[in-house]
Amino acid sequence: MVAATFWAPGSPAGAEAGPEAGADRAVAAPKITYDKYSLMVDGKRVLLWSGEFHYFRLPSQALWRDTLERIKAAGFNGVSLYFHWGYHSPKQGVYDFTGVRDVDRLLRMTEELGLYVVARPGPYINAETTGGGLPAWLKNVPGRARSSDPGYTAAYREWLDRINPIIVRHQATRGGSVIAYNAENEYAVNTDRAYMADISARARAAGIDVPITHNQCCDAADWTTDWSTGQGAVDILGVDDYPQAFNCPDPRTWGTWGTGVTERRSREAPVYAAEYQAGAIDLNDAGYEKCRELTGPDYMKVYYKSNLVTSGATMFGYYMAYGGTSWGWLPQPNDVYTSYDYGAAITENRQLTTKYDEFKRQGLFLTTAAPLTKTDPASAPASSNAAVHTEARANPDTGTQVVLVRHADRTTDADESATLTWTAPDGSYTVPVRVKGRDAKLLLAGYDMGGQRLAVSTSELLTHTESGGRDVAVLYGKEGTQGTTVLRYATRPTVKVLSGSVQTSYANGNLTLGYDHQGLARVLISDGGRRPLLLLLGTDAEAAKFWRADDVLVRGTSLVRSAKGQSTIHLRADLAKAGDVEVFAPARGLTLNGKRITARRTPSGSLLAHAAGPKAVRLPELTRWRSAEGAPEAKPGFDDSRWTVADKTTTVSPIKPKTLPVLYADDYGYHHGHVWYRGRFTSDGQEKTVDLNAITGRKGIYQVWLNGRYLGSAAGGVQADAGDASTPPNPDPGPGHFTIPSGLLKAGQPATLAVLVGNMGHNDDWTAEDVRQKQPRGLVGASVGDAAITWKIQGARATDPVRGPLNNGGLIGERLGWTLPGYSDRTWRPAQSTITPGSSWLRTTFNLDLPKDQDVPLTLRFPQGSGKYRVILFLNGWNMGQYLSTGPQRDFALPAGILRERGRNTLALAVIAEENATIGKPTLVPVANHRGGAR
């Protein structure tokens, strides 16, 4: 067996990192190694159970900690973090790592919370974000992206030379949290080995000395170390698995894209499920609750547990643990909209779901049972019923077995029973099992459960702890099914059933407990040659009520963030309502969120206290809206003397314009949001139509005025083809043909054409082709009869120094600060619910006084109006998304930190109407109300 080693600072691999890489922590820094079984930290095996989190989709540093605490509380010991190049770089050579882009602070949080990190800096990340994470300015750089072309090479090295030093100083080998470094992302077609090799080489030169990984997709490229030893090979090759695909409208879908069993990609490295499906993008506008149902607990039980035993994986990355919000102009327009909830276990508004419960049941188990970090295939118990399938793995050192029990037909929801003949390390056992509905079980045998010996059990282990000289273990099963647990004792132990119905017998060293999974049974076992054991036997639902923080078990709260102390347990937890809180610890006192509460000792030896719930909150009604015209640029007399002259005749894009000059917004440095065009020409009096083409991305529109007269709107194109031997050109992307009203133009008179184009975001670069990455945005063709038109263009002003390059576009309100709290709108008129075609702005303010010790996430809800319109929502200057009257999303997250929970808030709405429309009055809606929160 070969083990690869990554040395701590001071060794040659880390010598180039220098003092910035965290040399002050080098003395205690561990070595990171791996073999075919698992990662190891200073020789101790680690099962990496990580969930994906996008810091750039949560623009509130306070909520970063909150979300990371929620992820950890679900049993995760790691997070996967994409780093978004375009989010940090508004233009070439300019980088910002401050405020909501302070990833150094983010990584410090992961260290403080004890979470490992898989760092994923791309350069390309996909993530359904604009440009796949590539900066928009890259569209003007010659050379194919995701290749070793010189132009792109200079650009991505610039990025890596800035992000790598931050990652370096937070590596586990320097006392930090980063345990692996992911090179590129799903690099599957049109691959360039020199490019992949350079990413790894640059990482090593910067001081990266943890294993380098890659998440392979679609079997189109192979970056393994032993099966393909060419350029670009990585240390640990992972696999992306999305077996449920993205059919959210039909959540009963089952296994659209296969069995979801992660393949072993290297004989000398662990099996790594680098991106395993934990949600779905909402391709068909079904709503994310349908996506959550598609990838719900039944799917998780069958697929995740099967994957563990069938593949032997010990490295997992679940996409997503928390999805968040594609605020501003973050979304890649062709797949997603503002919400990136993803149907994840933690909702966009940070609420916990039944999927979260299942993650916790599996995560606590996998990070508790250490023998699972090293297993080989083993003989499974024989099933008396062919419809009940069994598989097994065993630890070659301890003999501990983990057995998968599921339906032979993974798609069925039948109710099947069987008898297992189980040859376990402690003897042979015959036990009944039942698989009820879409379900799967992970059962243990021959397991040292703290100071106890678990011979076999048909209940699943949640977790176990040791405190005060006794063990506490939680076992569970689906409600209504029978459970059998056998524990080994040298002599007959004393058994006391404290609650529930449990039958016990003792023979030949085996203490056998029989029970049905109903509610929560409590059994106290003592003597028998072992320290005492409190055994808690419950249902799936009861197991989900438990939390583990270090070695403290807690029950009865909505969330547990931490539990510290010995004689007094200092508990940080959230509560949705008043109720009992139970802490399984030998302590004498209890505090909750810094306040002492009265607790009594129970017969189970736990502490029980009654805790108050949150106070009710009242939210203000949004009134006193004021409005202003939003499209003065459409008027013929508007002063555009400071606008950019659009006169380019060439472009680096492989997609050539239909007419000259080139009018691509990116070619003039306007990358995000709306752009205005003003074209001047002298009429010959014969023009009949204005003929335009624009590419906006899915659901984008553009609007047209001629001499101040509104002519209408058209849908923008999604993309155009370059046109080569294999791909015919797209001659008419995003066409719009607008009839010129009679008498509007007069022969020999000047005319002004104004066009407002919305850029919904940039295409990803999934196939590593210029034709995708350099897709233009804005006008790609424009003609008015035979007129010669001269053009000017105007987009976003300077990058917002606080909110970054993706916040603002080129609407007048964005350019003049109408979105900001300090702007005075006293001269604006009272708003009306009826709006006319074009662009207008609405503003109001409201005051909040939410309790300091409560977490009350709010959304802004748009009621159904009439007509076709869209609204860009700004909260205190932050662009929190875009509401489409014809789209699936009506609730928009207002994250604390951006939202002033105790103070004055400003809402500004940019309304773009395609026709006469009526807007319903938006309202503030509380998503939840919890006592507690991340403080």
Sequence and secondary structure as in RCSB ss.txt:
>XXXX:A:sequence
MVAATFWAPGSPAGAEAGPEAGADRAVAAPKITYDKYSLMVDGKRVLLWSGEFHYFRLPSQALWRDTLERIKAAG
FNGVSLYFHWGYHSPKQGVYDFTGVRDVDRLLRMTEELGLYVVARPGPYINAETTGGGLPAWLKNVPGRARSSDP
GYTAAYREWLDRINPIIVRHQATRGGSVIAYNAENEYAVNTDRAYMADISARARAAGIDVPITHNQCCDAADWTT
DWSTGQGAVDILGVDDYPQAFNCPDPRTWGTWGTGVTERRSREAPVYAAEYQAGAIDLNDAGYEKCRELTGPDYM
KVYYKSNLVTSGATMFGYYMAYGGTSWGWLPQPNDVYTSYDYGAAITENRQLTTKYDEFKRQGLFLTTAAPLTKT
DPASAPASSNAAVHTEARANPDTGTQVVLVRHADRTTDADESATLTWTAPDGSYTVPVRVKGRDAKLLLAGYDMG
GQRLAVSTSELLTHTESGGRDVAVLYGKEGTQGTTVLRYATRPTVKVLSGSVQTSYANGNLTLGYDHQGLARVLI
SDGGRRPLLLLLGTDAEAAKFWRADDVLVRGTSLVRSAKGQSTIHLRADLAKAGDVEVFAPARGLTLNGKRITAR
RTPSGSLLAHAAGPKAVRLPELTRWRSAEGAPEAKPGFDDSRWTVADKTTTVSPIKPKTLPVLYADDYGYHHGHV
WYRGRFTSDGQEKTVDLNAITGRKGIYQVWLNGRYLGSAAGGVQADAGDASTPPNPDPGPGHFTIPSGLLKAGQP
ATLAVLVGNMGHNDDWTAEDVRQKQPRGLVGASVGDAAITWKIQGARATDPVRGPLNNGGLIGERLGWTLPGYSD
RTWRPAQSTITPGSSWLRTTFNLDLPKDQDVPLTLRFPQGSGKYRVILFLNGWNMGQYLSTGPQRDFALPAGILR
ERGRNTLALAVIAEENATIGKPTLVPVANHRGGAR
>XXXX:A:secstr
   EEE  TTSGGGTTS GGGTGGGGGG   EEE SS EEETTEEE EEEEEE GGG   HHHHHHHHHHHHHTT
  EEEEE  HHHH SBTTB   SGGG HHHHHHHHHHHT EEEEE  S   TTBGGGG  GGGGGSSS TTS  H
HHHHHHHHHHHHHHHHHHTTBGGGTSSEEEEE SS   SS  HHHHHHHHHHHHHHT  S EEEEE TTS    S
SS  STT  SEEEEEE TTTT TT TT   TT         TTS  EEEEEESS   TTS  HHHHHHHTSHHHI
IIIIHHHHHHH   EEEEEEEE  B  TT B TTT  SB  TT SB TTS B HHHHHHHHHHHHHTT GGGGS 
EEE   EESSTTEEEEEEE TTT  EEEEEEESSTT   EEEEEEEEEETTEEEEEEEEEESS EEEEEEEEEET
TEEEEEESSEEEEEEEETTEEEEEEEE TT EEEEEEE SS  EEEEEES EEEEEETTEEEEEEE  SEEEEEE
E TTS  EEEEEEEHHHHTTEEEETTEEEESSSEEEEEE SSEEEEEEEBSS EEEEEESS SEEEETTEEE EE
E TTS EEEEE              EEEES GGGSTT   TTSEEE     SSSS  SSSS  BGGGGT  SEEE
EEEEEEE  S   EEEEEEE  TT EEEEEETTEEEEEEE BS      SSS   S SSEEEEE  TTSS TT E
EEEEEEEEE      TT  HHHHT   EEEEEEETT   EEEEE   S BTTTBTTS  S HHHHHTTTSTT   
TTSEE  SEE SEEEEEEEEEEEE  TTEE  EEEE    BSSEEEEEEETTEEEEEEETTSS  EEEE BTTB 
SEEEEEEEEEEEESSSEE    EEEE   EE    
